[in-house]
Amino acid sequence: MATTWAIPNLIVSWSRLQTAAQDHPTEFRWLGGIVVVFLLAFFMPVGTARFDNAVLEGLALLNWYAREHVMLCLVPAFFIAGAIAVFISQDAVLKYLGPAANKIAAYGVASVSGSILAVCSCTVLPLFGGIYRRGAGLGPAIAFLYSGPAINVLAIVLTAKILGVEMGVARAVGAVSFALVIGLIMHWIYRREEQTRAANQQGFALGADEDRPLSDTAAFFALMIAVLVLANWAPASAEDSAIWHTIFAWKWPLTALAGVGLAGLLIWRWRWNWQPLAATAVVVAILAGLVPQHPELAFSAGLIGLTLNAALQPGDGEEWLGQTWSFAKLIMPLLLGGVLLAGFLLGRPGHEGIIPSEWVGAAVGGNSLAANFLSALVGAFMYFATLTEVPIVQGLIGSGMGKGPALALLLAGPALSLPNMLVIRGILGTQKTVVYCGLVVVMATFTGVVFGLFYP
């Protein structure tokens, strides 16, 4: 009898619980989140070797990223993204990259402008956010997002040298094709939304935000990009050209020269106050002379000085700093959290996370559809610093990885990463992020399968 009465009571209780959840959805989401976090903490396998090592790997990758990429790559990229939002006229962005722009010109400009930066999947994010917020169409913005880290001329040359000419050519052709095709597909899928966006933008008063000569604006961005590229110029290897060796040997003097040029432009053409900029130059020079073995300290001092100088300039300077800060607030927490999680799951290059590397190595041998898919999927979640993907793939090939899966990883890995996905979601939303990442993984998978048929 008790059991007979218990079933209706359970049904009534469940119905009341559903009603309460509908009436107070926010509170129940909080409750669900707290329960999940509690269960994770309660059942966390602290003390087991693999878990403890994975935690250390996550912290080690986060430490490495903070040391090597935040000040040298990410902060300059934030400043460039903020400058795009302030100093490039919306009229120009809409003309060349907007939803209603000529498709050949738009995708051509997006692909070329992305490829000349030679940045990683995380550094390109502030730049992507800048042009998209400024009015670039979804398709060209996605082409730029993919092309920045994927169509890296230096990485493609290195691929051809180390992994073979056929792999280098396939990577170059595949990367260019992916940027264009994925951008066009994204535009087609969301064409109605883009038409509405274009109609809304036609009502804006354009052209009023460009009050300085185009040559000054072009020089301003060229100098900032030069600072970004030169400060992150990779070490030269024995096979690299004499030009590469020379630039690497002089990378910091050349970076300083670009910084001085930027300061001079701000003083003489943009009428910024020269005393704070001169004080910044003195501090940078002193640090460079006192600790030449740590040039990143002088570089960081220069960025701090630029921040303070921008804050002291009413109008454009304050707006530039405000836009830069908005990108930093949006991207930095997600990016650092994503790097920590990626290190926990997959470890650093040459080290293991919670997922054993032999599982990955055993699954990507041969040229099956599953091997190519897994290679593209794992590559999409891993974080690759610029040019590091080539020696990683070289090691995997030595462990039995097929050439098809190797190409799939090279096409998906540099363009995507777990931190990258989290930030893209914050800019585009969940649906567009899933579609974009899915297109990259699927196209990389089938490209790897086809390549593996010709080069088993």
C-alpha positions in Angstrom: 0.0 0.0 0.0 2.8 2.4 0.8 4.4 1.8 -2.5 1.1 2.4 -4.3 0.8 5.8 -2.6 4.5 6.6 -3.1 4.4 6.6 -6.9 1.7 9.3 -7.2 3.5 11.4 -4.6 6.7 11.2 -6.6 4.8 12.3 -9.8 3.3 15.3 -7.9 6.7 16.2 -6.4 8.4 16.0 -9.8 5.6 18.2 -11.4 6.0 20.8 -8.6 9.8 20.7 -9.1 9.4 21.4 -12.9 7.0 24.2 -12.1 9.4 25.8 -9.7 12.3 25.5 -12.2 10.1 27.3 -14.8 9.2 30.0 -12.4 12.8 30.5 -11.2 15.1 29.5 -14.0 18.1 31.6 -13.0 18.1 30.2 -9.4 17.9 26.6 -10.7 20.8 27.2 -13.1 22.8 28.5 -10.2 21.8 25.4 -8.2 22.8 23.1 -11.0 26.2 24.8 -11.4 26.9 24.6 -7.7 26.0 20.9 -7.7 28.2 20.2 -10.7 31.2 22.0 -9.1 30.6 20.2 -5.8 30.5 16.8 -7.5 33.7 17.6 -9.5 35.4 18.7 -6.3 34.2 15.7 -4.3 35.2 13.1 -6.8 38.4 14.8 -7.9 41.1 12.1 -8.0 43.7 14.2 -6.2 46.8 12.2 -5.4 46.8 10.0 -8.5 49.9 10.5 -10.6 48.1 11.2 -13.9 45.7 13.7 -12.5 48.4 15.6 -10.5 50.6 15.6 -13.5 47.8 17.0 -15.7 47.2 19.8 -13.2 50.9 20.7 -13.3 50.8 20.5 -17.1 47.9 22.9 -17.2 49.7 25.3 -14.9 53.0 24.9 -16.8 51.3 25.7 -20.1 49.6 28.7 -18.6 52.9 29.9 -17.1 54.7 29.5 -20.5 51.9 31.3 -22.3 52.0 34.2 -19.8 55.7 34.5 -20.2 56.1 34.1 -23.9 52.9 35.4 -25.4 50.9 37.8 -23.3 53.2 40.9 -23.3 54.9 40.1 -26.7 51.8 39.0 -28.7 48.5 39.5 -27.0 48.9 43.0 -25.6 50.2 44.5 -28.9 47.3 42.7 -30.7 44.8 44.4 -28.2 46.3 47.8 -29.1 46.0 47.1 -32.8 42.4 45.9 -32.3 41.5 49.0 -30.3 43.1 51.1 -33.0 41.0 49.4 -35.7 37.9 50.4 -33.8 39.0 54.0 -33.5 41.3 55.0 -36.3 40.0 53.0 -39.3 36.9 54.6 -40.7 33.8 52.4 -40.7 33.2 53.6 -44.3 36.5 51.9 -45.3 35.7 48.7 -43.5 32.2 48.5 -45.0 33.6 49.3 -48.5 36.2 46.5 -48.6 34.9 44.0 -46.0 31.3 44.8 -45.3 28.3 42.4 -46.0 27.5 44.3 -49.2 31.1 44.6 -50.4 32.4 43.1 -53.6 33.0 39.4 -52.7 36.2 39.0 -54.6 37.7 42.1 -53.1 36.4 41.4 -49.6 37.7 37.8 -49.4 41.0 38.8 -51.2 41.6 41.6 -48.7 40.7 39.4 -45.7 43.0 36.5 -46.7 46.0 38.7 -47.6 45.7 40.9 -44.5 45.4 37.9 -42.3 48.3 36.0 -43.8 50.9 38.8 -43.5 50.6 38.8 -39.7 52.0 35.3 -39.0 50.2 35.1 -35.6 48.9 32.2 -33.6 45.2 31.2 -33.1 44.9 33.4 -30.0 46.7 36.5 -31.1 44.5 36.9 -34.1 41.3 37.1 -31.9 41.5 40.7 -30.9 42.1 41.7 -34.6 39.2 39.6 -35.7 37.0 41.1 -33.1 38.1 44.6 -34.1 37.2 44.3 -37.8 34.0 42.4 -37.1 32.7 45.0 -34.6 33.7 47.7 -37.1 31.4 46.4 -39.7 33.1 43.6 -41.6 30.8 41.0 -43.0 30.8 37.6 -41.3 32.3 35.8 -44.3 35.3 38.1 -44.8 35.8 38.3 -41.0 35.9 34.5 -40.8 38.3 34.3 -43.7 40.6 36.7 -41.8 40.2 34.7 -38.6 41.3 31.5 -40.3 44.0 33.0 -42.6 45.9 34.8 -39.8 47.3 31.6 -38.1 46.8 29.1 -41.0 48.2 30.9 -44.0 51.5 31.6 -42.4 54.2 31.8 -45.2 57.0 31.0 -42.8 55.2 28.0 -41.3 54.4 26.7 -44.8 58.1 27.0 -45.9 59.2 25.2 -42.7 56.6 22.5 -43.5 58.0 22.0 -46.9 61.6 21.8 -45.6 61.0 19.4 -42.8 57.9 17.3 -43.8 58.4 17.3 -47.6 57.5 19.6 -50.5 54.2 17.8 -51.2 53.1 18.4 -47.6 54.1 22.1 -47.8 52.3 22.6 -51.1 49.2 20.7 -49.8 49.2 22.8 -46.6 49.4 26.1 -48.6 46.7 25.2 -51.1 44.5 23.8 -48.4 44.9 26.8 -46.1 44.1 29.3 -48.8 41.1 27.3 -50.0 39.8 26.8 -46.5 39.9 30.5 -45.7 37.8 31.3 -48.8 35.5 28.4 -48.8 34.7 28.5 -45.0 34.1 32.3 -45.2 31.7 31.8 -48.2 29.9 29.0 -46.5 29.5 31.0 -43.3 28.2 33.9 -45.3 25.7 31.7 -47.1 24.4 30.0 -44.0 23.8 33.3 -42.2 23.0 35.3 -45.4 19.6 36.6 -44.1 21.2 37.8 -40.9 24.0 39.5 -42.9 21.4 41.2 -45.2 19.7 42.6 -42.1 23.1 43.7 -40.7 24.0 45.4 -44.0 20.6 47.2 -44.2 21.1 48.5 -40.7 24.6 49.7 -41.5 23.4 51.7 -44.5 21.7 54.0 -42.2 24.9 55.1 -40.4 26.6 58.4 -41.2 29.9 57.1 -42.5 33.1 58.8 -43.3 33.1 61.3 -40.5 35.5 59.3 -38.3 38.5 59.7 -40.6 40.0 63.1 -39.9 43.6 62.5 -40.8 45.5 61.7 -44.0 45.3 58.0 -45.1 49.1 57.9 -45.3 49.3 58.7 -41.6 46.8 56.0 -40.7 48.6 53.5 -42.9 52.0 54.3 -41.4 50.5 54.0 -37.9 49.2 50.5 -38.5 52.3 49.4 -40.4 54.5 50.5 -37.5 52.3 48.7 -34.9 52.3 45.5 -37.0 56.1 45.8 -37.4 56.4 45.9 -33.6 54.2 42.9 -33.2 55.9 40.8 -35.9 59.5 41.7 -35.1 59.1 41.2 -31.3 57.9 37.7 -32.0 60.4 36.8 -34.8 61.2 33.1 -34.3 64.8 31.9 -33.8 66.6 31.0 -37.0 67.6 27.4 -37.8 70.6 26.3 -39.8 68.4 25.8 -42.9 67.0 29.3 -42.8 68.1 32.0 -45.2 70.7 34.7 -44.3 67.9 37.3 -44.3 66.1 35.3 -41.6 69.3 35.0 -39.5 70.0 38.7 -39.9 66.5 39.8 -38.9 66.5 37.5 -35.8 70.0 38.8 -34.8 68.6 42.4 -35.0 65.0 41.8 -34.0 65.1 44.0 -30.8 66.9 46.9 -32.4 64.5 46.7 -35.3 61.6 46.5 -32.8 62.9 49.6 -31.0 63.3 51.4 -34.3 59.6 50.7 -35.2 58.6 51.9 -31.7 60.6 55.1 -32.1 58.9 55.6 -35.5 55.5 55.1 -33.9 56.3 57.7 -31.2 57.5 60.1 -33.8 54.3 59.8 -35.8 52.2 60.4 -32.7 54.2 63.5 -31.8 54.7 65.2 -35.2 51.6 64.1 -37.1 49.0 63.4 -34.4 50.1 66.2 -32.0 50.5 64.1 -28.9 52.4 65.6 -26.0 56.1 64.8 -26.5 57.3 64.9 -22.9 55.5 61.7 -21.7 56.6 59.8 -24.9 60.2 61.0 -24.4 60.1 59.9 -20.8 58.9 56.4 -22.0 61.7 56.2 -24.5 64.3 57.0 -21.7 62.9 54.3 -19.4 62.9 51.8 -22.3 66.5 52.7 -23.2 67.7 52.4 -19.5 66.1 48.9 -19.1 67.5 47.8 -22.4 71.0 48.8 -21.3 70.7 47.5 -17.7 69.2 44.1 -18.6 70.0 43.3 -22.2 69.5 39.6 -21.6 65.8 40.3 -20.9 64.6 42.6 -23.7 61.0 41.7 -22.9 61.3 44.0 -19.8 62.1 47.0 -22.0 59.3 46.0 -24.4 56.8 45.7 -21.5 57.9 49.1 -20.3 57.2 50.5 -23.7 53.7 49.1 -23.7 53.0 50.5 -20.2 54.3 53.9 -21.4 52.0 53.8 -24.5 49.1 53.0 -22.2 49.8 56.0 -19.9 50.4 58.3 -22.9 47.1 57.3 -24.5 45.3 57.9 -21.1 46.8 61.5 -21.1 45.5 62.3 -24.6 41.9 63.5 -24.6 39.8 62.4 -27.5 41.4 59.7 -29.7 43.9 58.6 -27.2 41.4 57.9 -24.4 39.0 56.3 -26.9 41.8 54.0 -28.2 42.7 53.0 -24.7 39.0 52.4 -23.9 38.6 50.1 -26.9 41.8 48.3 -26.2 40.6 47.7 -22.6 37.2 46.4 -23.8 39.0 43.7 -25.9 41.2 42.8 -23.1 38.3 42.3 -20.7 36.4 40.2 -23.2 39.3 38.0 -24.3 41.8 37.6 -21.5 39.8 35.6 -19.0 38.5 33.2 -21.5 41.9 32.8 -23.2 43.8 32.1 -20.0 41.2 29.8 -18.7 41.2 27.9 -22.1 45.0 27.6 -22.0 44.9 26.1 -18.5 42.2 23.6 -19.6 44.0 22.7 -22.8 47.2 22.0 -20.8 45.3 19.9 -18.4 43.7 17.8 -21.1 46.5 17.4 -23.6 49.6 18.8 -21.9 52.4 20.8 -23.5 54.2 19.7 -26.6 56.3 16.7 -25.6 54.4 16.2 -22.3 51.2 14.4 -21.4 48.0 15.8 -19.9 45.1 13.7 -18.5 44.6 12.1 -22.0 47.5 9.6 -22.6 49.5 10.5 -25.7 49.7 6.8 -26.8 45.9 6.9 -27.2 46.3 9.7 -29.7 49.3 8.1 -31.4 47.6 4.8 -31.8 44.4 6.3 -33.2 46.0 8.5 -36.0 48.0 5.8 -37.8 47.1 4.9 -41.4 44.7 6.9 -43.5 41.2 5.9 -42.3 38.4 8.4 -42.0 38.5 7.9 -38.2 42.2 8.6 -38.0 41.9 11.8 -40.0 38.9 13.0 -38.1 40.5 12.3 -34.7 43.7 14.1 -35.9 41.7 17.2 -37.0 39.6 17.1 -33.8 42.6 16.8 -31.4 44.5 19.5 -33.4 41.5 21.8 -33.1 41.5 21.6 -29.3 45.3 21.8 -28.9 47.1 25.1 -28.6 50.0 25.6 -31.0 52.3 28.6 -30.8 53.4 29.9 -34.2 55.7 27.4 -36.0 55.6 24.8 -33.2 53.1 22.6 -35.1 55.8 21.5 -37.6 58.2 19.7 -35.1 55.2 18.3 -33.3 53.8 16.7 -36.4 57.3 15.5 -37.3 57.5 13.7 -34.0 54.0 12.2 -34.5 54.9 11.0 -38.0 58.0 9.3 -36.5 55.6 7.5 -34.1 53.5 6.1 -36.9 51.1 8.9 -37.8 49.9 8.8 -41.4 50.5 11.6 -43.8 46.8 12.3 -44.3 46.1 12.7 -40.6 49.3 14.9 -40.4 47.9 17.3 -43.0 44.5 17.3 -41.3 46.2 18.3 -38.0 48.2 21.1 -39.8 45.0 22.5 -41.4 42.9 22.4 -38.2 45.5 22.8 -35.4 47.1 26.2 -36.0 43.8 27.9 -36.9 41.8 26.6 -33.8 42.4 25.9 -30.2 40.3 25.5 -27.1 41.1 29.0 -25.9 40.4 30.3 -29.4 36.9 28.6 -29.4 35.9 30.1 -26.1 36.8 33.6 -27.2 35.1 33.2 -30.6 31.9 32.1 -28.8 32.0 35.4 -26.8 32.2 37.4 -30.1 29.9 35.4 -32.4 27.8 33.3 -30.1 27.6 29.5 -29.6 25.9 28.6 -32.9 28.2 30.4 -35.2 31.2 29.1 -33.3 30.1 25.5 -33.5 29.4 25.9 -37.3 32.8 27.5 -37.9 34.8 25.0 -35.9 32.8 22.1 -37.4 33.6 23.3 -40.9 37.3 23.5 -40.2 37.4 20.0 -38.7 35.2 18.4 -41.4 37.2 20.0 -44.3 40.5 19.1 -42.7 39.3 15.5 -42.2 38.3 15.0 -45.9 41.4 16.9 -47.2 43.6 14.6 -45.1 41.8 11.5 -46.5 42.3 12.6 -50.1 45.9 13.6 -49.5 46.6 10.2 -47.8 45.3 8.4 -50.9 48.0 10.0 -53.1 50.8 10.0 -50.4 50.2 6.9 -48.2 
